Amino acid sequence: LMGAPFIPVCCPIRLLHGQCDDDISWKKSAALVEKLGNDKATLTLVKSGDHRLSRPEDIALILASLDDLIVLHKNSANI
């Protein structure tokens, strides 16, 4: 995917990435969002988050992102 100039995805996307991730740089996620060219794609950087994003506040953020996607889906289904 990263070698492609553009990735045509039009569905809502939520990327969450810890800035203290020692395995994969958060810059990879930023580059991916740019390649999506999708105004429904967002990247949330977790300042003190690591690769796992497993702390209670990380899990809460993940669940909130899922809730957001569910609401978006329900709203689009009602249109």
HUQUI-V427724 format. One record per residue. N is the residue number from 1. RES is the residue in three letters. SS is DSSP state (H for helix, E for strand, C for the rest). PSI is psi in whole degrees, -180 to 180 (999 if undefined). OMEGA is omega in whole degrees, 0 to 359 (* if undefined). Layout:
[[N,RES,SS,PSI,OMEGA] [N,RES,SS,PSI,OMEGA]]
This chain:
[[1,LEU,C,-39,186] [2,MET,C,-21,179] [3,GLY,C,-14,181] [4,ALA,C,143,179] [5,PRO,C,-27,183] [6,PHE,C,140,179] [7,ILE,C,108,185] [8,PRO,C,87,177] [9,VAL,C,127,184] [10,CYS,C,-1,179] [11,CYS,C,160,177] [12,PRO,C,138,181] [13,ILE,E,136,175] [14,ARG,E,117,174] [15,LEU,E,132,176] [16,LEU,E,130,185] [17,HIS,E,130,177] [18,GLY,E,132,179] [19,GLN,C,-11,176] [20,CYS,C,21,178] [21,ASP,C,116,179] [22,ASP,C,-10,182] [23,ASP,C,-44,181] [24,ILE,C,126,181] [25,SER,C,140,177] [26,TRP,H,-20,179] [27,LYS,H,-27,175] [28,LYS,H,-42,178] [29,SER,H,-39,178] [30,ALA,H,-43,179] [31,ALA,H,-38,179] [32,LEU,H,-45,179] [33,VAL,H,-39,178] [34,GLU,H,-41,181] [35,LYS,H,-24,180] [36,LEU,H,-33,180] [37,GLY,C,38,187] [38,ASN,C,119,181] [39,ASP,C,-4,176] [40,LYS,C,1,180] [41,ALA,E,131,178] [42,THR,E,150,175] [43,LEU,E,124,175] [44,THR,E,119,177] [45,LEU,E,128,180] [46,VAL,E,107,189] [47,LYS,C,-49,183] [48,SER,C,15,181] [49,GLY,C,147,177] [50,ASP,C,-164,183] [51,HIS,C,-35,186] [52,ARG,C,-27,186] [53,LEU,C,58,187] [54,SER,C,2,177] [55,ARG,C,158,180] [56,PRO,H,-41,180] [57,GLU,H,-30,176] [58,ASP,H,-45,179] [59,ILE,H,-41,178] [60,ALA,H,-40,178] [61,LEU,H,-41,178] [62,ILE,H,-46,180] [63,LEU,H,-39,177] [64,ALA,H,-38,178] [65,SER,H,-41,177] [66,LEU,H,-43,177] [67,ASP,H,-43,179] [68,ASP,H,-44,179] [69,LEU,H,-38,178] [70,ILE,H,-45,179] [71,VAL,H,-44,178] [72,LEU,H,-43,180] [73,HIS,H,-46,180] [74,LYS,H,-41,180] [75,ASN,H,-39,179] [76,SER,H,-28,179] [77,ALA,H,-24,181] [78,ASN,C,-3,183] [79,ILE,C,999,*]]
